[in-house]
Amino acid sequence: MHEAAVRSTVGTPTVMRDQLRHLTQMCDRARTSLRLIPMAAPFHPALARPATLLTFTPPTRPLAYVETDTAIAFHDDPDTVAHYETKMRHLDSLALSTTDTRDVFARRADAYDRDTR
């Protein structure tokens, strides 16, 4: 997730606070990995098109979930999934750690909390 998504206000301060608190809580889940790409990170083409890599315990193979302007798609073809795994590795190299990401979510939620008082 790009930090711009966290910094953009979409809704009231209460809605934003609650959404950021939810993301903070999701960071504490064992099977969830949320990482922010900071605003200062260089642009990478992988940021241009939303995609999610879904991994499972064997023998279930990973899936790539991809969004376009007009459709969503799940890809299970190994070559296609490998393409998205490569994209995710590039994004991973730009992203904050999971701990730092959680801290950003918590700080932003606290800022909205102060705005709602």
Biopython code that builds the backbone (N, CA, C, O; Angstrom):
import numpy as np
from Bio.PDB.StructureBuilder import StructureBuilder

atoms = [
    (1, "MET", "N", (0.853, -1.155, 0.000)),
    (1, "MET", "CA", (0.000, 0.000, 0.000)),
    (1, "MET", "C", (0.910, 1.232, 0.000)),
    (1, "MET", "O", (1.893, 1.288, 0.738)),
    (2, "HIS", "N", (0.572, 2.208, -0.830)),
    (2, "HIS", "CA", (1.356, 3.438, -0.861)),
    (2, "HIS", "C", (0.901, 4.367, 0.253)),
    (2, "HIS", "O", (-0.286, 4.433, 0.573)),
    (3, "GLU", "N", (1.846, 5.082, 0.838)),
    (3, "GLU", "CA", (1.538, 5.983, 1.943)),
    (3, "GLU", "C", (0.513, 7.045, 1.556)),
    (3, "GLU", "O", (-0.200, 7.553, 2.422)),
    (4, "ALA", "N", (0.429, 7.385, 0.287)),
    (4, "ALA", "CA", (-0.561, 8.370, -0.159)),
    (4, "ALA", "C", (-1.979, 7.919, 0.187)),
    (4, "ALA", "O", (-2.847, 8.750, 0.455)),
    (5, "ALA", "N", (-2.215, 6.617, 0.181)),
    (5, "ALA", "CA", (-3.545, 6.099, 0.528)),
    (5, "ALA", "C", (-3.881, 6.373, 1.984)),
    (5, "ALA", "O", (-5.052, 6.538, 2.327)),
    (6, "VAL", "N", (-2.883, 6.424, 2.836)),
    (6, "VAL", "CA", (-3.088, 6.677, 4.260)),
    (6, "VAL", "C", (-3.204, 8.176, 4.526)),
    (6, "VAL", "O", (-3.899, 8.599, 5.449)),
    (7, "ARG", "N", (-2.529, 8.959, 3.725)),
    (7, "ARG", "CA", (-2.538, 10.412, 3.923)),
    (7, "ARG", "C", (-3.750, 11.090, 3.282)),
    (7, "ARG", "O", (-4.086, 12.214, 3.655)),
    (8, "SER", "N", (-4.398, 10.443, 2.345)),
    (8, "SER", "CA", (-5.577, 11.024, 1.694)),
    (8, "SER", "C", (-6.784, 10.877, 2.601)),
    (8, "SER", "O", (-7.041, 9.799, 3.135)),
    (9, "THR", "N", (-7.519, 11.960, 2.774)),
    (9, "THR", "CA", (-8.708, 11.928, 3.617)),
    (9, "THR", "C", (-9.912, 11.543, 2.767)),
    (9, "THR", "O", (-10.271, 12.238, 1.817)),
    (10, "VAL", "N", (-10.517, 10.437, 3.126)),
    (10, "VAL", "CA", (-11.706, 9.949, 2.432)),
    (10, "VAL", "C", (-12.744, 9.664, 3.509)),
    (10, "VAL", "O", (-12.832, 8.549, 4.023)),
    (11, "GLY", "N", (-13.520, 10.674, 3.839)),
    (11, "GLY", "CA", (-14.501, 10.518, 4.903)),
    (11, "GLY", "C", (-14.217, 11.476, 6.049)),
    (11, "GLY", "O", (-13.300, 12.295, 5.991)),
    (12, "THR", "N", (-15.013, 11.353, 7.070)),
    (12, "THR", "CA", (-14.867, 12.213, 8.245)),
    (12, "THR", "C", (-13.645, 11.791, 9.059)),
    (12, "THR", "O", (-13.129, 10.689, 8.871)),
    (13, "PRO", "N", (-13.178, 12.655, 9.960)),
    (13, "PRO", "CA", (-12.071, 12.248, 10.833)),
    (13, "PRO", "C", (-12.379, 10.971, 11.618)),
    (13, "PRO", "O", (-11.484, 10.158, 11.850)),
    (14, "THR", "N", (-13.628, 10.791, 12.024)),
    (14, "THR", "CA", (-14.002, 9.575, 12.759)),
    (14, "THR", "C", (-13.862, 8.342, 11.878)),
    (14, "THR", "O", (-13.339, 7.317, 12.317)),
    (15, "VAL", "N", (-14.325, 8.437, 10.637)),
    (15, "VAL", "CA", (-14.204, 7.312, 9.697)),
    (15, "VAL", "C", (-12.733, 7.004, 9.443)),
    (15, "VAL", "O", (-12.326, 5.842, 9.456)),
    (16, "MET", "N", (-11.942, 8.041, 9.213)),
    (16, "MET", "CA", (-10.519, 7.830, 8.950)),
    (16, "MET", "C", (-9.825, 7.201, 10.157)),
    (16, "MET", "O", (-9.032, 6.272, 10.008)),
    (17, "ARG", "N", (-10.123, 7.709, 11.346)),
    (17, "ARG", "CA", (-9.533, 7.146, 12.568)),
    (17, "ARG", "C", (-9.876, 5.667, 12.692)),
    (17, "ARG", "O", (-9.003, 4.841, 12.964)),
    (18, "ASP", "N", (-11.152, 5.335, 12.492)),
    (18, "ASP", "CA", (-11.582, 3.943, 12.632)),
    (18, "ASP", "C", (-10.921, 3.042, 11.591)),
    (18, "ASP", "O", (-10.526, 1.919, 11.905)),
    (19, "GLN", "N", (-10.797, 3.524, 10.359)),
    (19, "GLN", "CA", (-10.149, 2.732, 9.312)),
    (19, "GLN", "C", (-8.671, 2.489, 9.649)),
    (19, "GLN", "O", (-8.161, 1.381, 9.480)),
    (20, "LEU", "N", (-8.003, 3.529, 10.124)),
    (20, "LEU", "CA", (-6.585, 3.380, 10.471)),
    (20, "LEU", "C", (-6.391, 2.500, 11.698)),
    (20, "LEU", "O", (-5.411, 1.760, 11.781)),
    (21, "ARG", "N", (-7.303, 2.572, 12.637)),
    (21, "ARG", "CA", (-7.235, 1.652, 13.787)),
    (21, "ARG", "C", (-7.408, 0.208, 13.318)),
    (21, "ARG", "O", (-6.725, -0.698, 13.796)),
    (22, "HIS", "N", (-8.326, 0.009, 12.380)),
    (22, "HIS", "CA", (-8.537, -1.337, 11.841)),
    (22, "HIS", "C", (-7.254, -1.840, 11.164)),
    (22, "HIS", "O", (-6.848, -2.983, 11.377)),
    (23, "LEU", "N", (-6.624, -0.996, 10.358)),
    (23, "LEU", "CA", (-5.373, -1.399, 9.712)),
    (23, "LEU", "C", (-4.290, -1.702, 10.744)),
    (23, "LEU", "O", (-3.510, -2.640, 10.579)),
    (24, "THR", "N", (-4.249, -0.903, 11.808)),
    (24, "THR", "CA", (-3.286, -1.154, 12.889)),
    (24, "THR", "C", (-3.518, -2.535, 13.493)),
    (24, "THR", "O", (-2.569, -3.285, 13.721)),
    (25, "GLN", "N", (-4.776, -2.865, 13.749)),
    (25, "GLN", "CA", (-5.106, -4.179, 14.311)),
    (25, "GLN", "C", (-4.774, -5.301, 13.331)),
    (25, "GLN", "O", (-4.321, -6.368, 13.746)),
    (26, "MET", "N", (-4.993, -5.073, 12.035)),
    (26, "MET", "CA", (-4.675, -6.094, 11.032)),
    (26, "MET", "C", (-3.177, -6.402, 11.020)),
    (26, "MET", "O", (-2.777, -7.528, 10.723)),
    (27, "CYS", "N", (-2.362, -5.420, 11.337)),
    (27, "CYS", "CA", (-0.907, -5.634, 11.382)),
    (27, "CYS", "C", (-0.516, -6.635, 12.457)),
    (27, "CYS", "O", (0.549, -7.247, 12.377)),
    (28, "ASP", "N", (-1.364, -6.805, 13.458)),
    (28, "ASP", "CA", (-1.070, -7.725, 14.556)),
    (28, "ASP", "C", (-1.494, -9.162, 14.262)),
    (28, "ASP", "O", (-1.229, -10.059, 15.062)),
    (29, "ARG", "N", (-2.137, -9.385, 13.144)),
    (29, "ARG", "CA", (-2.571, -10.740, 12.788)),
    (29, "ARG", "C", (-1.419, -11.532, 12.182)),
    (29, "ARG", "O", (-0.640, -11.014, 11.382)),
    (30, "ALA", "N", (-1.332, -12.771, 12.572)),
    (30, "ALA", "CA", (-0.213, -13.613, 12.134)),
    (30, "ALA", "C", (-0.207, -13.862, 10.627)),
    (30, "ALA", "O", (0.863, -13.954, 10.025)),
    (31, "ARG", "N", (-1.356, -13.969, 10.022)),
    (31, "ARG", "CA", (-1.425, -14.322, 8.600)),
    (31, "ARG", "C", (-1.597, -13.115, 7.684)),
    (31, "ARG", "O", (-1.896, -13.272, 6.500)),
    (32, "THR", "N", (-1.412, -11.931, 8.216)),
    (32, "THR", "CA", (-1.578, -10.714, 7.429)),
    (32, "THR", "C", (-0.276, -9.935, 7.434)),
    (32, "THR", "O", (0.351, -9.757, 8.479)),
    (33, "SER", "N", (0.122, -9.476, 6.268)),
    (33, "SER", "CA", (1.329, -8.660, 6.165)),
    (33, "SER", "C", (0.985, -7.383, 5.414)),
    (33, "SER", "O", (0.773, -7.404, 4.201)),
    (34, "LEU", "N", (0.931, -6.276, 6.138)),
    (34, "LEU", "CA", (0.676, -4.973, 5.534)),
    (34, "LEU", "C", (1.967, -4.174, 5.571)),
    (34, "LEU", "O", (2.623, -4.091, 6.610)),
    (35, "ARG", "N", (2.332, -3.586, 4.441)),
    (35, "ARG", "CA", (3.557, -2.788, 4.362)),
    (35, "ARG", "C", (3.273, -1.545, 3.542)),
    (35, "ARG", "O", (2.669, -1.614, 2.471)),
    (36, "LEU", "N", (3.712, -0.417, 4.054)),
    (36, "LEU", "CA", (3.549, 0.856, 3.364)),
    (36, "LEU", "C", (4.783, 1.181, 2.536)),
    (36, "LEU", "O", (5.916, 0.956, 2.960)),
    (37, "ILE", "N", (4.538, 1.710, 1.357)),
    (37, "ILE", "CA", (5.623, 2.262, 0.558)),
    (37, "ILE", "C", (5.629, 3.757, 0.852)),
    (37, "ILE", "O", (4.649, 4.446, 0.569)),
    (38, "PRO", "N", (6.728, 4.266, 1.419)),
    (38, "PRO", "CA", (6.735, 5.666, 1.843)),
    (38, "PRO", "C", (6.669, 6.642, 0.671)),
    (38, "PRO", "O", (7.056, 6.325, -0.454)),
    (39, "MET", "N", (6.169, 7.830, 0.972)),
    (39, "MET", "CA", (6.056, 8.880, -0.040)),
    (39, "MET", "C", (7.420, 9.177, -0.667)),
    (39, "MET", "O", (7.498, 9.512, -1.849)),
    (40, "ALA", "N", (8.479, 9.058, 0.107)),
    (40, "ALA", "CA", (9.823, 9.390, -0.374)),
    (40, "ALA", "C", (10.424, 8.308, -1.274)),
    (40, "ALA", "O", (11.461, 8.539, -1.896)),
    (41, "ALA", "N", (9.800, 7.144, -1.356)),
    (41, "ALA", "CA", (10.339, 6.055, -2.182)),
    (41, "ALA", "C", (10.235, 6.425, -3.660)),
    (41, "ALA", "O", (9.287, 7.099, -4.066)),
    (42, "PRO", "N", (11.198, 5.991, -4.461)),
    (42, "PRO", "CA", (11.112, 6.271, -5.896)),
    (42, "PRO", "C", (9.936, 5.525, -6.518)),
    (42, "PRO", "O", (9.541, 4.455, -6.054)),
    (43, "PHE", "N", (9.387, 6.114, -7.580)),
    (43, "PHE", "CA", (8.272, 5.459, -8.267)),
    (43, "PHE", "C", (8.765, 4.167, -8.911)),
    (43, "PHE", "O", (9.872, 4.098, -9.445)),
    (44, "HIS", "N", (7.925, 3.162, -8.845)),
    (44, "HIS", "CA", (8.213, 1.890, -9.511)),
    (44, "HIS", "C", (6.987, 1.523, -10.338)),
    (44, "HIS", "O", (5.864, 1.689, -9.863)),
    (45, "PRO", "N", (7.168, 1.028, -11.563)),
    (45, "PRO", "CA", (6.020, 0.686, -12.408)),
    (45, "PRO", "C", (5.029, -0.278, -11.758)),
    (45, "PRO", "O", (3.853, -0.294, -12.123)),
    (46, "ALA", "N", (5.487, -1.071, -10.809)),
    (46, "ALA", "CA", (4.580, -2.006, -10.128)),
    (46, "ALA", "C", (3.505, -1.266, -9.339)),
    (46, "ALA", "O", (2.481, -1.852, -8.991)),
    (47, "LEU", "N", (3.729, 0.018, -9.055)),
    (47, "LEU", "CA", (2.738, 0.809, -8.328)),
    (47, "LEU", "C", (1.575, 1.244, -9.220)),
    (47, "LEU", "O", (0.535, 1.669, -8.716)),
    (48, "ALA", "N", (1.739, 1.143, -10.520)),
    (48, "ALA", "CA", (0.739, 1.659, -11.451)),
    (48, "ALA", "C", (-0.548, 0.839, -11.493)),
    (48, "ALA", "O", (-1.600, 1.378, -11.836)),
    (49, "ARG", "N", (-0.493, -0.425, -11.161)),
    (49, "ARG", "CA", (-1.666, -1.292, -11.276)),
    (49, "ARG", "C", (-1.813, -2.102, -9.999)),
    (49, "ARG", "O", (-0.914, -2.870, -9.656)),
    (50, "PRO", "N", (-2.932, -1.951, -9.280)),
    (50, "PRO", "CA", (-3.122, -2.703, -8.035)),
    (50, "PRO", "C", (-3.111, -4.218, -8.265)),
    (50, "PRO", "O", (-3.696, -4.721, -9.224)),
    (51, "ALA", "N", (-2.443, -4.915, -7.379)),
    (51, "ALA", "CA", (-2.418, -6.378, -7.426)),
    (51, "ALA", "C", (-2.155, -6.894, -6.016)),
    (51, "ALA", "O", (-1.525, -6.225, -5.196)),
    (52, "THR", "N", (-2.646, -8.086, -5.761)),
    (52, "THR", "CA", (-2.432, -8.738, -4.475)),
    (52, "THR", "C", (-1.994, -10.164, -4.737)),
    (52, "THR", "O", (-2.577, -10.857, -5.571)),
    (53, "LEU", "N", (-0.975, -10.600, -4.030)),
    (53, "LEU", "CA", (-0.517, -11.979, -4.140)),
    (53, "LEU", "C", (-1.066, -12.739, -2.947)),
    (53, "LEU", "O", (-0.779, -12.397, -1.800)),
    (54, "LEU", "N", (-1.846, -13.756, -3.211)),
    (54, "LEU", "CA", (-2.454, -14.571, -2.161)),
    (54, "LEU", "C", (-1.682, -15.876, -2.057)),
    (54, "LEU", "O", (-1.573, -16.624, -3.030)),
    (55, "THR", "N", (-1.148, -16.144, -0.878)),
    (55, "THR", "CA", (-0.400, -17.383, -0.669)),
    (55, "THR", "C", (-1.128, -18.243, 0.351)),
    (55, "THR", "O", (-1.805, -17.744, 1.250)),
    (56, "PHE", "N", (-0.970, -19.532, 0.187)),
    (56, "PHE", "CA", (-1.675, -20.504, 1.008)),
    (56, "PHE", "C", (-0.702, -21.594, 1.445)),
    (56, "PHE", "O", (0.430, -21.661, 0.967)),
    (57, "THR", "N", (-1.152, -22.433, 2.348)),
    (57, "THR", "CA", (-0.327, -23.574, 2.727)),
    (57, "THR", "C", (-0.400, -24.624, 1.622)),
    (57, "THR", "O", (-1.451, -24.807, 1.008)),
    (58, "PRO", "N", (0.711, -25.313, 1.367)),
    (58, "PRO", "CA", (0.704, -26.364, 0.346)),
    (58, "PRO", "C", (-0.343, -27.420, 0.669)),
    (58, "PRO", "O", (-0.591, -27.695, 1.843)),
    (59, "PRO", "N", (-0.946, -28.002, -0.316)),
    (59, "PRO", "CA", (-0.588, -27.983, -1.727)),
    (59, "PRO", "C", (-1.279, -26.873, -2.533)),
    (59, "PRO", "O", (-1.129, -26.829, -3.754)),
    (60, "THR", "N", (-2.021, -25.988, -1.889)),
    (60, "THR", "CA", (-2.703, -24.930, -2.628)),
    (60, "THR", "C", (-1.677, -23.937, -3.167)),
    (60, "THR", "O", (-0.833, -23.427, -2.430)),
    (61, "ARG", "N", (-1.770, -23.677, -4.463)),
    (61, "ARG", "CA", (-0.818, -22.775, -5.121)),
    (61, "ARG", "C", (-1.226, -21.318, -4.914)),
    (61, "ARG", "O", (-2.397, -21.028, -4.667)),
    (62, "PRO", "N", (-0.264, -20.403, -5.015)),
    (62, "PRO", "CA", (-0.589, -18.985, -4.861)),
    (62, "PRO", "C", (-1.450, -18.476, -6.014)),
    (62, "PRO", "O", (-1.479, -19.054, -7.100)),
    (63, "LEU", "N", (-2.143, -17.382, -5.743)),
    (63, "LEU", "CA", (-2.971, -16.705, -6.741)),
    (63, "LEU", "C", (-2.555, -15.245, -6.809)),
    (63, "LEU", "O", (-2.135, -14.657, -5.812)),
    (64, "ALA", "N", (-2.676, -14.673, -7.988)),
    (64, "ALA", "CA", (-2.499, -13.229, -8.143)),
    (64, "ALA", "C", (-3.878, -12.635, -8.396)),
    (64, "ALA", "O", (-4.589, -13.048, -9.312)),
    (65, "TYR", "N", (-4.241, -11.666, -7.576)),
    (65, "TYR", "CA", (-5.507, -10.949, -7.713)),
    (65, "TYR", "C", (-5.156, -9.591, -8.305)),
    (65, "TYR", "O", (-4.368, -8.843, -7.727)),
    (66, "VAL", "N", (-5.740, -9.271, -9.457)),
    (66, "VAL", "CA", (-5.361, -8.068, -10.190)),
    (66, "VAL", "C", (-6.603, -7.242, -10.503)),
    (66, "VAL", "O", (-7.635, -7.779, -10.905)),
    (67, "GLU", "N", (-6.489, -5.935, -10.315)),
    (67, "GLU", "CA", (-7.575, -5.011, -10.633)),
    (67, "GLU", "C", (-7.180, -4.151, -11.828)),
    (67, "GLU", "O", (-6.043, -3.690, -11.927)),
    (68, "THR", "N", (-8.132, -3.940, -12.732)),
    (68, "THR", "CA", (-7.954, -2.986, -13.824)),
    (68, "THR", "C", (-9.073, -1.958, -13.715)),
    (68, "THR", "O", (-9.867, -1.998, -12.775)),
    (69, "ASP", "N", (-9.137, -1.046, -14.665)),
    (69, "ASP", "CA", (-10.202, -0.046, -14.640)),
    (69, "ASP", "C", (-11.584, -0.664, -14.822)),
    (69, "ASP", "O", (-12.577, -0.106, -14.355)),
    (70, "THR", "N", (-11.655, -1.804, -15.491)),
    (70, "THR", "CA", (-12.958, -2.374, -15.835)),
    (70, "THR", "C", (-13.217, -3.775, -15.299)),
    (70, "THR", "O", (-14.317, -4.301, -15.463)),
    (71, "ALA", "N", (-12.230, -4.384, -14.665)),
    (71, "ALA", "CA", (-12.431, -5.772, -14.234)),
    (71, "ALA", "C", (-11.441, -6.149, -13.134)),
    (71, "ALA", "O", (-10.465, -5.447, -12.869)),
    (72, "ILE", "N", (-11.732, -7.271, -12.516)),
    (72, "ILE", "CA", (-10.787, -7.902, -11.595)),
    (72, "ILE", "C", (-10.529, -9.311, -12.115)),
    (72, "ILE", "O", (-11.363, -9.885, -12.815)),
    (73, "ALA", "N", (-9.383, -9.857, -11.774)),
    (73, "ALA", "CA", (-9.059, -11.204, -12.243)),
    (73, "ALA", "C", (-8.215, -11.929, -11.204)),
    (73, "ALA", "O", (-7.406, -11.326, -10.499)),
    (74, "PHE", "N", (-8.425, -13.226, -11.129)),
    (74, "PHE", "CA", (-7.578, -14.109, -10.336)),
    (74, "PHE", "C", (-6.759, -14.933, -11.318)),
    (74, "PHE", "O", (-7.314, -15.557, -12.222)),
    (75, "HIS", "N", (-5.442, -14.936, -11.143)),
    (75, "HIS", "CA", (-4.556, -15.702, -12.016)),
    (75, "HIS", "C", (-3.907, -16.815, -11.209)),
    (75, "HIS", "O", (-3.373, -16.582, -10.125)),
    (76, "ASP", "N", (-3.959, -18.042, -11.754)),
    (76, "ASP", "CA", (-3.291, -19.159, -11.095)),
    (76, "ASP", "C", (-2.216, -19.797, -11.967)),
    (76, "ASP", "O", (-1.526, -20.716, -11.525)),
    (77, "ASP", "N", (-2.068, -19.318, -13.204)),
    (77, "ASP", "CA", (-1.024, -19.815, -14.084)),
    (77, "ASP", "C", (0.339, -19.539, -13.437)),
    (77, "ASP", "O", (0.616, -18.397, -13.068)),
    (78, "PRO", "N", (1.190, -20.552, -13.292)),
    (78, "PRO", "CA", (2.474, -20.364, -12.597)),
    (78, "PRO", "C", (3.341, -19.238, -13.169)),
    (78, "PRO", "O", (3.981, -18.513, -12.408)),
    (79, "ASP", "N", (3.373, -19.081, -14.499)),
    (79, "ASP", "CA", (4.182, -18.007, -15.086)),
    (79, "ASP", "C", (3.615, -16.630, -14.748)),
    (79, "ASP", "O", (4.364, -15.690, -14.480)),
    (80, "THR", "N", (2.305, -16.521, -14.764)),
    (80, "THR", "CA", (1.668, -15.247, -14.429)),
    (80, "THR", "C", (1.879, -14.924, -12.956)),
    (80, "THR", "O", (2.193, -13.786, -12.606)),
    (81, "VAL", "N", (1.710, -15.914, -12.101)),
    (81, "VAL", "CA", (1.937, -15.709, -10.666)),
    (81, "VAL", "C", (3.397, -15.320, -10.430)),
    (81, "VAL", "O", (3.669, -14.443, -9.610)),
    (82, "ALA", "N", (4.333, -15.949, -11.126)),
    (82, "ALA", "CA", (5.759, -15.618, -10.982)),
    (82, "ALA", "C", (6.016, -14.158, -11.357)),
    (82, "ALA", "O", (6.824, -13.484, -10.718)),
    (83, "HIS", "N", (5.332, -13.672, -12.390)),
    (83, "HIS", "CA", (5.450, -12.266, -12.785)),
    (83, "HIS", "C", (5.047, -11.357, -11.624)),
    (83, "HIS", "O", (5.744, -10.386, -11.326)),
    (84, "TYR", "N", (3.935, -11.665, -10.974)),
    (84, "TYR", "CA", (3.469, -10.844, -9.853)),
    (84, "TYR", "C", (4.346, -11.030, -8.614)),
    (84, "TYR", "O", (4.494, -10.103, -7.818)),
    (85, "GLU", "N", (4.919, -12.204, -8.448)),
    (85, "GLU", "CA", (5.867, -12.395, -7.342)),
    (85, "GLU", "C", (7.087, -11.485, -7.525)),
    (85, "GLU", "O", (7.594, -10.917, -6.558)),
    (86, "THR", "N", (7.547, -11.352, -8.760)),
    (86, "THR", "CA", (8.668, -10.454, -9.050)),
    (86, "THR", "C", (8.292, -9.008, -8.746)),
    (86, "THR", "O", (9.071, -8.273, -8.139)),
    (87, "LYS", "N", (7.089, -8.601, -9.170)),
    (87, "LYS", "CA", (6.623, -7.247, -8.865)),
    (87, "LYS", "C", (6.575, -7.017, -7.355)),
    (87, "LYS", "O", (6.979, -5.959, -6.872)),
    (88, "MET", "N", (6.084, -8.002, -6.618)),
    (88, "MET", "CA", (5.973, -7.857, -5.168)),
    (88, "MET", "C", (7.352, -7.759, -4.506)),
    (88, "MET", "O", (7.517, -7.036, -3.524)),
    (89, "ARG", "N", (8.329, -8.476, -5.034)),
    (89, "ARG", "CA", (9.689, -8.373, -4.486)),
    (89, "ARG", "C", (10.240, -6.955, -4.681)),
    (89, "ARG", "O", (10.903, -6.411, -3.798)),
    (90, "HIS", "N", (9.960, -6.371, -5.838)),
    (90, "HIS", "CA", (10.399, -4.989, -6.074)),
    (90, "HIS", "C", (9.725, -4.036, -5.089)),
    (90, "HIS", "O", (10.379, -3.173, -4.504)),
    (91, "LEU", "N", (8.430, -4.195, -4.912)),
    (91, "LEU", "CA", (7.707, -3.336, -3.969)),
    (91, "LEU", "C", (8.188, -3.573, -2.544)),
    (91, "LEU", "O", (8.305, -2.638, -1.752)),
    (92, "ASP", "N", (8.464, -4.829, -2.228)),
    (92, "ASP", "CA", (8.960, -5.183, -0.898)),
    (92, "ASP", "C", (10.261, -4.445, -0.586)),
    (92, "ASP", "O", (10.494, -4.040, 0.553)),
    (93, "SER", "N", (11.098, -4.274, -1.593)),
    (93, "SER", "CA", (12.378, -3.588, -1.382)),
    (93, "SER", "C", (12.189, -2.100, -1.092)),
    (93, "SER", "O", (13.080, -1.468, -0.525)),
    (94, "LEU", "N", (11.050, -1.535, -1.468)),
    (94, "LEU", "CA", (10.762, -0.117, -1.230)),
    (94, "LEU", "C", (9.995, 0.123, 0.069)),
    (94, "LEU", "O", (10.007, 1.233, 0.601)),
    (95, "ALA", "N", (9.332, -0.909, 0.577)),
    (95, "ALA", "CA", (8.363, -0.747, 1.665)),
    (95, "ALA", "C", (9.011, -0.654, 3.043)),
    (95, "ALA", "O", (10.120, -1.136, 3.276)),
    (96, "LEU", "N", (8.266, -0.012, 3.944)),
    (96, "LEU", "CA", (8.641, 0.016, 5.354)),
    (96, "LEU", "C", (8.493, -1.387, 5.938)),
    (96, "LEU", "O", (7.812, -2.234, 5.361)),
    (97, "SER", "N", (9.119, -1.625, 7.059)),
    (97, "SER", "CA", (8.930, -2.904, 7.753)),
    (97, "SER", "C", (7.487, -2.993, 8.254)),
    (97, "SER", "O", (6.774, -1.989, 8.292)),
    (98, "THR", "N", (7.071, -4.177, 8.632)),
    (98, "THR", "CA", (5.708, -4.332, 9.163)),
    (98, "THR", "C", (5.541, -3.536, 10.453)),
    (98, "THR", "O", (4.475, -2.970, 10.696)),
    (99, "THR", "N", (6.577, -3.489, 11.278)),
    (99, "THR", "CA", (6.511, -2.723, 12.531)),
    (99, "THR", "C", (6.398, -1.230, 12.247)),
    (99, "THR", "O", (5.579, -0.541, 12.855)),
    (100, "ASP", "N", (7.217, -0.729, 11.326)),
    (100, "ASP", "CA", (7.149, 0.696, 10.984)),
    (100, "ASP", "C", (5.818, 1.043, 10.326)),
    (100, "ASP", "O", (5.275, 2.124, 10.552)),
    (101, "THR", "N", (5.294, 0.133, 9.516)),
    (101, "THR", "CA", (3.989, 0.352, 8.894)),
    (101, "THR", "C", (2.914, 0.464, 9.958)),
    (101, "THR", "O", (2.068, 1.357, 9.907)),
    (102, "ARG", "N", (2.948, -0.443, 10.918)),
    (102, "ARG", "CA", (1.969, -0.403, 12.008)),
    (102, "ARG", "C", (2.064, 0.916, 12.760)),
    (102, "ARG", "O", (1.045, 1.507, 13.117)),
    (103, "ASP", "N", (3.286, 1.376, 13.001)),
    (103, "ASP", "CA", (3.486, 2.644, 13.710)),
    (103, "ASP", "C", (2.900, 3.822, 12.933)),
    (103, "ASP", "O", (2.306, 4.721, 13.530)),
    (104, "VAL", "N", (3.061, 3.827, 11.620)),
    (104, "VAL", "CA", (2.474, 4.902, 10.800)),
    (104, "VAL", "C", (0.956, 4.872, 10.917)),
    (104, "VAL", "O", (0.331, 5.915, 11.112)),
    (105, "PHE", "N", (0.353, 3.688, 10.799)),
    (105, "PHE", "CA", (-1.106, 3.578, 10.937)),
    (105, "PHE", "C", (-1.558, 4.112, 12.295)),
    (105, "PHE", "O", (-2.522, 4.874, 12.379)),
    (106, "ALA", "N", (-0.861, 3.710, 13.352)),
    (106, "ALA", "CA", (-1.247, 4.118, 14.711)),
    (106, "ALA", "C", (-1.102, 5.629, 14.896)),
    (106, "ALA", "O", (-1.977, 6.265, 15.483)),
    (107, "ARG", "N", (-0.006, 6.207, 14.401)),
    (107, "ARG", "CA", (0.190, 7.662, 14.529)),
    (107, "ARG", "C", (-0.877, 8.440, 13.770)),
    (107, "ARG", "O", (-1.402, 9.436, 14.268)),
    (108, "ARG", "N", (-1.195, 7.982, 12.567)),
    (108, "ARG", "CA", (-2.229, 8.671, 11.775)),
    (108, "ARG", "C", (-3.591, 8.536, 12.456)),
    (108, "ARG", "O", (-4.365, 9.494, 12.465)),
    (109, "ALA", "N", (-3.897, 7.379, 13.022)),
    (109, "ALA", "CA", (-5.160, 7.189, 13.750)),
    (109, "ALA", "C", (-5.211, 8.125, 14.951)),
    (109, "ALA", "O", (-6.248, 8.732, 15.220)),
    (110, "ASP", "N", (-4.103, 8.247, 15.672)),
    (110, "ASP", "CA", (-4.048, 9.155, 16.824)),
    (110, "ASP", "C", (-4.271, 10.601, 16.397)),
    (110, "ASP", "O", (-4.942, 11.360, 17.097)),
    (111, "ALA", "N", (-3.714, 10.984, 15.255)),
    (111, "ALA", "CA", (-3.904, 12.353, 14.763)),
    (111, "ALA", "C", (-5.376, 12.614, 14.458)),
    (111, "ALA", "O", (-5.898, 13.678, 14.791)),
    (112, "TYR", "N", (-6.047, 11.654, 13.830)),
    (112, "TYR", "CA", (-7.485, 11.813, 13.568)),
    (112, "TYR", "C", (-8.272, 11.802, 14.866)),
    (112, "TYR", "O", (-9.283, 12.492, 14.989)),
    (113, "ASP", "N", (-7.811, 11.016, 15.841)),
    (113, "ASP", "CA", (-8.487, 10.967, 17.135)),
    (113, "ASP", "C", (-8.450, 12.344, 17.796)),
    (113, "ASP", "O", (-9.443, 12.784, 18.377)),
    (114, "ARG", "N", (-7.318, 13.016, 17.709)),
    (114, "ARG", "CA", (-7.223, 14.374, 18.266)),
    (114, "ARG", "C", (-8.168, 15.324, 17.534)),
    (114, "ARG", "O", (-8.728, 16.236, 18.143)),
    (115, "ASP", "N", (-8.346, 15.113, 16.227)),
    (115, "ASP", "CA", (-9.239, 15.970, 15.437)),
    (115, "ASP", "C", (-10.707, 15.771, 15.784)),
    (115, "ASP", "O", (-11.523, 16.663, 15.551)),
    (116, "THR", "N", (-11.055, 14.613, 16.336)),
    (116, "THR", "CA", (-12.467, 14.331, 16.644)),
    (116, "THR", "C", (-12.867, 14.826, 18.021)),
    (116, "THR", "O", (-14.044, 14.760, 18.375)),
    (117, "ARG", "N", (-11.936, 15.311, 18.794)),
    (117, "ARG", "CA", (-12.257, 15.788, 20.150)),
    (117, "ARG", "C", (-12.749, 17.204, 20.130)),
    (117, "ARG", "O", (-13.064, 17.763, 21.180)),
]
sb = StructureBuilder()
sb.init_structure("model")
sb.init_model(0)
sb.init_chain("A")
sb.init_seg("    ")
for serial, (resi, resn, name, xyz) in enumerate(atoms, 1):
    if name == "N":
        sb.init_residue(resn, " ", resi, " ")
    sb.init_atom(name, np.array(xyz, "f"), 0.0, 1.0, " ", f" {name:<3s}", serial, name[0])
structure = sb.get_structure()
